[in-house]
Amino acid sequence: MVKKLNLPMLILQGERDYQVLKKIDFMVGKTALKERSNVNFKLFPKLNHLFIKWKGKSTPEEYTIEGHVDEEVITTIVNFIKDSELQQNPQIHNIQQMDIPFYKIFFRKFHYKFKI
């Protein structure tokens, strides 16, 4: 399904995720989409499934502790959105010139269920 989408894609994963495995899930996706120049993959070494920084072995219990999405994840998403929109609309020179509310850009690009 993902292979058929002709949209820019950003696929992120926390390496401490024990639910979605780097060696299996992330690498299978990366291999399947390696020919696509508009697909970006990024691993975050110290982040769990929720993109929260944690130490030690990842366990279900850490998901019950309040935390915040790591700033690098947010920056990566924002930069991806900016770059994708600028590539699709070369007449736009910066994000402030876009006549599209941020939430519409975000949901237009990320509402798909990524299934390879």
Buried (B, 14 or more C-beta within 10 A) or exposed (E): EBEEBEBBBBBBBBBBBEEEEBEEBBBEBBEEBEEBEBBBBBBBEEBBBBBBBBEEEBEEEBBEEEBEEBEBBEEBBEEBBBBBBBEEEEEBEEBEEBEEEEEEBEEEBBEEEEEE
